Amino acid sequence: MPNIKSAEKRVKIIEKKTAQNKSIKSKISTYIKKFKVAVEKKDIQVAEIAYNDVISLLDKASSDNVIHKNSADRKKAHFAKLLDDLKKEVK
């Protein structure tokens, strides 16, 4: 337990930010699952919509320093490849 008032405030702030970050990461995971399910079902329209949502969330999270920029870029590249492979496979 912190003894200094400013340290007590920091603990409260950190708890609040941790909860926000966890919420954002959970939302990203949910949308990633939706995208992967659409890819598995080979539904291009749903996959494209889910892809755009995932990319948007990853960009926002990396700009807010919730996840590292390189991690977001790596995931975006991976999902883009999955979507491109799906489009080639269906045609």
PyMOL commands that place a pseudoatom at each C-alpha (Angstrom):
pseudoatom trace, name=CA, resn=MET, resi=1, chain=A, elem=C, hetatm=0, pos=[0.000, 0.000, 0.000]
pseudoatom trace, name=CA, resn=PRO, resi=2, chain=A, elem=C, hetatm=0, pos=[1.420, 3.393, -0.913]
pseudoatom trace, name=CA, resn=ASN, resi=3, chain=A, elem=C, hetatm=0, pos=[2.107, 5.859, 1.873]
pseudoatom trace, name=CA, resn=ILE, resi=4, chain=A, elem=C, hetatm=0, pos=[2.205, 9.021, -0.230]
pseudoatom trace, name=CA, resn=LYS, resi=5, chain=A, elem=C, hetatm=0, pos=[-0.961, 10.656, -1.524]
pseudoatom trace, name=CA, resn=SER, resi=6, chain=A, elem=C, hetatm=0, pos=[0.332, 11.026, -5.078]
pseudoatom trace, name=CA, resn=ALA, resi=7, chain=A, elem=C, hetatm=0, pos=[1.270, 7.343, -5.113]
pseudoatom trace, name=CA, resn=GLU, resi=8, chain=A, elem=C, hetatm=0, pos=[-2.271, 6.451, -4.027]
pseudoatom trace, name=CA, resn=LYS, resi=9, chain=A, elem=C, hetatm=0, pos=[-3.620, 8.511, -6.928]
pseudoatom trace, name=CA, resn=ARG, resi=10, chain=A, elem=C, hetatm=0, pos=[-1.277, 6.768, -9.352]
pseudoatom trace, name=CA, resn=VAL, resi=11, chain=A, elem=C, hetatm=0, pos=[-2.536, 3.372, -8.168]
pseudoatom trace, name=CA, resn=LYS, resi=12, chain=A, elem=C, hetatm=0, pos=[-6.122, 4.433, -8.915]
pseudoatom trace, name=CA, resn=ILE, resi=13, chain=A, elem=C, hetatm=0, pos=[-5.144, 5.777, -12.344]
pseudoatom trace, name=CA, resn=ILE, resi=14, chain=A, elem=C, hetatm=0, pos=[-3.224, 2.614, -13.211]
pseudoatom trace, name=CA, resn=GLU, resi=15, chain=A, elem=C, hetatm=0, pos=[-6.185, 0.423, -12.216]
pseudoatom trace, name=CA, resn=LYS, resi=16, chain=A, elem=C, hetatm=0, pos=[-8.509, 2.508, -14.398]
pseudoatom trace, name=CA, resn=LYS, resi=17, chain=A, elem=C, hetatm=0, pos=[-6.148, 2.423, -17.403]
pseudoatom trace, name=CA, resn=THR, resi=18, chain=A, elem=C, hetatm=0, pos=[-5.588, -1.317, -16.985]
pseudoatom trace, name=CA, resn=ALA, resi=19, chain=A, elem=C, hetatm=0, pos=[-9.342, -1.896, -17.127]
pseudoatom trace, name=CA, resn=GLN, resi=20, chain=A, elem=C, hetatm=0, pos=[-9.646, 0.266, -20.253]
pseudoatom trace, name=CA, resn=ASN, resi=21, chain=A, elem=C, hetatm=0, pos=[-6.762, -1.529, -21.979]
pseudoatom trace, name=CA, resn=LYS, resi=22, chain=A, elem=C, hetatm=0, pos=[-8.201, -4.922, -21.088]
pseudoatom trace, name=CA, resn=SER, resi=23, chain=A, elem=C, hetatm=0, pos=[-11.549, -3.888, -22.557]
pseudoatom trace, name=CA, resn=ILE, resi=24, chain=A, elem=C, hetatm=0, pos=[-9.931, -2.750, -25.802]
pseudoatom trace, name=CA, resn=LYS, resi=25, chain=A, elem=C, hetatm=0, pos=[-7.880, -5.953, -26.110]
pseudoatom trace, name=CA, resn=SER, resi=26, chain=A, elem=C, hetatm=0, pos=[-10.980, -8.044, -25.471]
pseudoatom trace, name=CA, resn=LYS, resi=27, chain=A, elem=C, hetatm=0, pos=[-12.876, -6.173, -28.185]
pseudoatom trace, name=CA, resn=ILE, resi=28, chain=A, elem=C, hetatm=0, pos=[-9.998, -6.747, -30.627]
pseudoatom trace, name=CA, resn=SER, resi=29, chain=A, elem=C, hetatm=0, pos=[-10.016, -10.472, -29.842]
pseudoatom trace, name=CA, resn=THR, resi=30, chain=A, elem=C, hetatm=0, pos=[-13.765, -10.663, -30.429]
pseudoatom trace, name=CA, resn=TYR, resi=31, chain=A, elem=C, hetatm=0, pos=[-13.520, -9.000, -33.837]
pseudoatom trace, name=CA, resn=ILE, resi=32, chain=A, elem=C, hetatm=0, pos=[-10.538, -11.181, -34.797]
pseudoatom trace, name=CA, resn=LYS, resi=33, chain=A, elem=C, hetatm=0, pos=[-12.617, -14.268, -34.017]
pseudoatom trace, name=CA, resn=LYS, resi=34, chain=A, elem=C, hetatm=0, pos=[-15.483, -12.941, -36.146]
pseudoatom trace, name=CA, resn=PHE, resi=35, chain=A, elem=C, hetatm=0, pos=[-13.058, -12.369, -39.030]
pseudoatom trace, name=CA, resn=LYS, resi=36, chain=A, elem=C, hetatm=0, pos=[-11.544, -15.846, -38.755]
pseudoatom trace, name=CA, resn=VAL, resi=37, chain=A, elem=C, hetatm=0, pos=[-14.984, -17.482, -38.644]
pseudoatom trace, name=CA, resn=ALA, resi=38, chain=A, elem=C, hetatm=0, pos=[-15.989, -15.598, -41.797]
pseudoatom trace, name=CA, resn=VAL, resi=39, chain=A, elem=C, hetatm=0, pos=[-12.776, -16.736, -43.517]
pseudoatom trace, name=CA, resn=GLU, resi=40, chain=A, elem=C, hetatm=0, pos=[-13.397, -20.350, -42.493]
pseudoatom trace, name=CA, resn=LYS, resi=41, chain=A, elem=C, hetatm=0, pos=[-16.950, -20.170, -43.851]
pseudoatom trace, name=CA, resn=LYS, resi=42, chain=A, elem=C, hetatm=0, pos=[-15.547, -18.581, -47.036]
pseudoatom trace, name=CA, resn=ASP, resi=43, chain=A, elem=C, hetatm=0, pos=[-17.971, -15.673, -46.813]
pseudoatom trace, name=CA, resn=ILE, resi=44, chain=A, elem=C, hetatm=0, pos=[-16.149, -12.842, -48.573]
pseudoatom trace, name=CA, resn=GLN, resi=45, chain=A, elem=C, hetatm=0, pos=[-18.609, -10.046, -47.791]
pseudoatom trace, name=CA, resn=VAL, resi=46, chain=A, elem=C, hetatm=0, pos=[-18.705, -10.721, -44.064]
pseudoatom trace, name=CA, resn=ALA, resi=47, chain=A, elem=C, hetatm=0, pos=[-14.938, -11.250, -44.027]
pseudoatom trace, name=CA, resn=GLU, resi=48, chain=A, elem=C, hetatm=0, pos=[-14.305, -7.890, -45.682]
pseudoatom trace, name=CA, resn=ILE, resi=49, chain=A, elem=C, hetatm=0, pos=[-16.532, -6.066, -43.206]
pseudoatom trace, name=CA, resn=ALA, resi=50, chain=A, elem=C, hetatm=0, pos=[-14.905, -7.859, -40.268]
pseudoatom trace, name=CA, resn=TYR, resi=51, chain=A, elem=C, hetatm=0, pos=[-11.459, -7.163, -41.745]
pseudoatom trace, name=CA, resn=ASN, resi=52, chain=A, elem=C, hetatm=0, pos=[-12.162, -3.428, -41.896]
pseudoatom trace, name=CA, resn=ASP, resi=53, chain=A, elem=C, hetatm=0, pos=[-13.382, -3.481, -38.293]
pseudoatom trace, name=CA, resn=VAL, resi=54, chain=A, elem=C, hetatm=0, pos=[-10.307, -5.365, -37.088]
pseudoatom trace, name=CA, resn=ILE, resi=55, chain=A, elem=C, hetatm=0, pos=[-7.912, -3.060, -38.936]
pseudoatom trace, name=CA, resn=SER, resi=56, chain=A, elem=C, hetatm=0, pos=[-9.644, -0.008, -37.498]
pseudoatom trace, name=CA, resn=LEU, resi=57, chain=A, elem=C, hetatm=0, pos=[-9.456, -1.366, -33.954]
pseudoatom trace, name=CA, resn=LEU, resi=58, chain=A, elem=C, hetatm=0, pos=[-5.810, -2.366, -34.319]
pseudoatom trace, name=CA, resn=ASP, resi=59, chain=A, elem=C, hetatm=0, pos=[-4.859, 1.078, -35.646]
pseudoatom trace, name=CA, resn=LYS, resi=60, chain=A, elem=C, hetatm=0, pos=[-6.697, 2.794, -32.807]
pseudoatom trace, name=CA, resn=ALA, resi=61, chain=A, elem=C, hetatm=0, pos=[-5.155, 0.511, -30.179]
pseudoatom trace, name=CA, resn=SER, resi=62, chain=A, elem=C, hetatm=0, pos=[-1.631, 1.006, -31.523]
pseudoatom trace, name=CA, resn=SER, resi=63, chain=A, elem=C, hetatm=0, pos=[-2.055, 4.789, -31.678]
pseudoatom trace, name=CA, resn=ASP, resi=64, chain=A, elem=C, hetatm=0, pos=[-3.229, 4.760, -28.039]
pseudoatom trace, name=CA, resn=ASN, resi=65, chain=A, elem=C, hetatm=0, pos=[-0.266, 2.528, -27.064]
pseudoatom trace, name=CA, resn=VAL, resi=66, chain=A, elem=C, hetatm=0, pos=[-2.533, -0.299, -25.928]
pseudoatom trace, name=CA, resn=ILE, resi=67, chain=A, elem=C, hetatm=0, pos=[-0.614, -2.679, -28.195]
pseudoatom trace, name=CA, resn=HIS, resi=68, chain=A, elem=C, hetatm=0, pos=[2.745, -2.185, -29.865]
pseudoatom trace, name=CA, resn=LYS, resi=69, chain=A, elem=C, hetatm=0, pos=[2.747, -0.706, -33.368]
pseudoatom trace, name=CA, resn=ASN, resi=70, chain=A, elem=C, hetatm=0, pos=[4.739, -3.603, -34.802]
pseudoatom trace, name=CA, resn=SER, resi=71, chain=A, elem=C, hetatm=0, pos=[2.328, -6.117, -33.301]
pseudoatom trace, name=CA, resn=ALA, resi=72, chain=A, elem=C, hetatm=0, pos=[-0.621, -4.329, -34.887]
pseudoatom trace, name=CA, resn=ASP, resi=73, chain=A, elem=C, hetatm=0, pos=[1.163, -4.145, -38.246]
pseudoatom trace, name=CA, resn=ARG, resi=74, chain=A, elem=C, hetatm=0, pos=[2.048, -7.832, -38.110]
pseudoatom trace, name=CA, resn=LYS, resi=75, chain=A, elem=C, hetatm=0, pos=[-1.552, -8.797, -37.364]
pseudoatom trace, name=CA, resn=LYS, resi=76, chain=A, elem=C, hetatm=0, pos=[-2.874, -6.520, -40.101]
pseudoatom trace, name=CA, resn=ALA, resi=77, chain=A, elem=C, hetatm=0, pos=[-0.515, -8.099, -42.644]
pseudoatom trace, name=CA, resn=HIS, resi=78, chain=A, elem=C, hetatm=0, pos=[-1.555, -11.584, -41.551]
pseudoatom trace, name=CA, resn=PHE, resi=79, chain=A, elem=C, hetatm=0, pos=[-5.261, -10.791, -41.886]
pseudoatom trace, name=CA, resn=ALA, resi=80, chain=A, elem=C, hetatm=0, pos=[-4.733, -9.101, -45.253]
pseudoatom trace, name=CA, resn=LYS, resi=81, chain=A, elem=C, hetatm=0, pos=[-3.039, -12.250, -46.496]
pseudoatom trace, name=CA, resn=LEU, resi=82, chain=A, elem=C, hetatm=0, pos=[-5.904, -14.414, -45.229]
pseudoatom trace, name=CA, resn=LEU, resi=83, chain=A, elem=C, hetatm=0, pos=[-8.422, -12.184, -46.993]
pseudoatom trace, name=CA, resn=ASP, resi=84, chain=A, elem=C, hetatm=0, pos=[-6.427, -12.177, -50.256]
pseudoatom trace, name=CA, resn=ASP, resi=85, chain=A, elem=C, hetatm=0, pos=[-6.070, -15.965, -50.157]
pseudoatom trace, name=CA, resn=LEU, resi=86, chain=A, elem=C, hetatm=0, pos=[-9.809, -16.277, -49.594]
pseudoatom trace, name=CA, resn=LYS, resi=87, chain=A, elem=C, hetatm=0, pos=[-10.571, -14.048, -52.572]
pseudoatom trace, name=CA, resn=LYS, resi=88, chain=A, elem=C, hetatm=0, pos=[-8.222, -16.061, -54.802]
pseudoatom trace, name=CA, resn=GLU, resi=89, chain=A, elem=C, hetatm=0, pos=[-9.662, -19.354, -53.586]
pseudoatom trace, name=CA, resn=VAL, resi=90, chain=A, elem=C, hetatm=0, pos=[-13.282, -18.384, -54.225]
pseudoatom trace, name=CA, resn=LYS, resi=91, chain=A, elem=C, hetatm=0, pos=[-12.636, -17.051, -57.735]
for i in range(1, 91): cmd.bond("trace and resi %d" % i, "trace and resi %d" % (i + 1))
show_as sticks, trace
zoom trace
